[in-house]
Amino acid sequence: MSAATWRQFFTYNKYTQIAARAVRQSLNETERVAAEKRGLTALKYQHWENGQGGEQVFLNPPEDDAKPGKSKAV
């Protein structure tokens, strides 16, 4: 059996999503909560016309307005 048999059943994005969820669940409570917060995304779009960008509109607005800090891994 090949190491990439998962490709028969789901995409790479789904594979990484499953792996990330498994890692998050293995963390202790405080680190797990912090990791789940980093996993949240905010989606916004911008209508462009004649090379000019319009106003950016959030489809899923962030819950808090605090800017994310630098990663501790860097």
VOGU-3710 file (C-alpha; in Angstrom, 3 decimals, decimal comma):
1> msaatwrqff> 0,000/0,000/0,000  1,337/3,391/-0,961  1,911/6,251/1,446  -0,508/8,385/-0,570  -3,592/6,143/-0,521  -5,568/8,978/1,045  -5,568/10,640/-2,403  -8,127/8,092/-3,568  -10,632/9,296/-0,996  -10,163/13,046/-0,480
11> tynkytqiaa> -8,172/16,083/-1,586  -4,950/17,390/-0,079  -6,850/20,269/1,568  -9,183/17,823/3,306  -6,173/15,717/4,370  -4,426/18,724/5,951  -7,679/19,771/7,640  -8,017/16,323/9,238  -4,369/16,299/10,319  -4,617/19,813/11,811
21> ravrqslnet> -7,758/18,878/13,748  -5,997/15,796/15,166  -3,009/17,879/16,276  -5,240/20,539/17,880  -7,191/17,895/19,793  -3,967/16,424/21,167  -2,885/19,734/22,773  -3,586/20,620/26,390  -6,492/22,975/27,152  -4,735/26,382/27,075
31> ervaaekrgl> -2,697/25,659/23,954  -5,678/24,065/22,205  -7,818/27,184/22,731  -5,035/29,414/21,381  -4,588/27,144/18,334  -8,318/27,157/17,594  -8,364/30,973/17,701  -5,533/31,090/15,159  -7,562/28,820/12,912  -10,426/31,308/12,538
41> talkyqhwen> -10,504/33,266/9,306  -12,185/36,443/8,151  -13,334/36,606/4,547  -13,668/39,890/2,700  -14,062/40,940/-0,906  -13,402/44,031/-2,967  -15,061/45,040/-6,239  -12,567/46,294/-8,843  -13,567/48,533/-11,718  -11,251/50,144/-14,289
51> gqggeqvfln> -8,164/49,176/-12,274  -9,453/50,849/-9,107  -10,359/48,883/-6,015  -13,573/49,674/-4,216  -14,356/49,387/-0,540  -13,422/46,111/1,161  -16,455/44,343/2,624  -16,273/41,556/5,220  -18,416/38,497/4,501  -17,518/36,968/7,862
61> ppeddakpgk> -16,432/39,853/10,133  -13,801/39,106/12,769  -15,101/38,914/16,324  -12,408/41,107/17,850  -10,513/43,977/16,268  -7,173/43,149/17,902  -4,413/42,803/15,356  -2,634/39,443/15,421  0,856/39,451/16,858  3,918/37,790/15,462
71> skav> 4,107/34,048/15,564  6,041/32,628/18,492  7,659/30,143/16,133  9,591/32,893/14,308
//
